[in-house]
Amino acid sequence: GKPLFLSNKTSLPEIGADVAFYFNSFEPKDMQSVFESGLQQYSSLNLSNSIKASAKRFDWSNTAKEYLNIYRSIH
């Protein structure tokens, strides 16, 4: 998994959860600061596996199974 840099001013924190780095403003200096510190943390904490594990939450086959279970519970 590659590092994720997202705005916290959108719905993206729901997707990135605790494996993304968030910027609070769209000011270039603020974004640069988040990029720099995020890249350092990504390298030093070896976050690749955590990011990959988090991405599995959005697998389409899991989503399809959840919908199928809902439909079955209705009938």
N, C-alpha and C positions, 0 to 999 in steps of 0.2 A: 504494500500500500504506500502510496505517495502522500506527502503532507497536504493537508486540506487547509485552505485559507478562505474564510467566509466572513460575511458581514453579520453582526448580531442584530442588525436593524431589519431583518427579513425573517422568513420562516425557516431559513437554512439551519439555525441551531438545532431544530428538531431532527434534521438529517445528520449533521456533523456530530451531535452529542458531545461527548467528552474527548473525542479523538481529533477534533479540528482546532485550529487557531483562529480566533475571532478578532476582527478589528471593529472598533466602536465608531469610527468616523471614516468618511471617504477622502479625508485630507491625505495627500501623498506622503507626507512625513509620518503620519500616524500609521498608515498602511505599511510603509517601509519598516518601521520599528517592529510591527507584528511579524512581518516576513522574516526579518533578521533573527529575532528571538525564537520564532517558530522553527526555523531551519536548524538553529543550534540545538533546541530541545529535541527535535525529531532525530537528529544524529546521535545525541548523547543518551537518549532514553530508548533508542531502538523501537520506535513506535510502529514500524511497518506491520508487524503481526497484529497489533491491536486494531489498526485501521482496517486490515483485511477481515478480521473477525467481525468488526462493526458493519462492514459492507454486506456481510451475509444476511443481515436483517432485512435487506431489500431485494432478496432473491425472488424472482417471479414465481418460481415453483412453490416457494413457501406461501406467497400471497395467494396463489391459486388454491392451494390446499386449505388455507383459512377460509376463503370464500366458499369452497365446496362444503366445508364443515358447517358453515352458517346456513347454507341452503338446505343441507340435510337436517339440521336441527329444526327448521321451520316445518318440514313435512313430516 
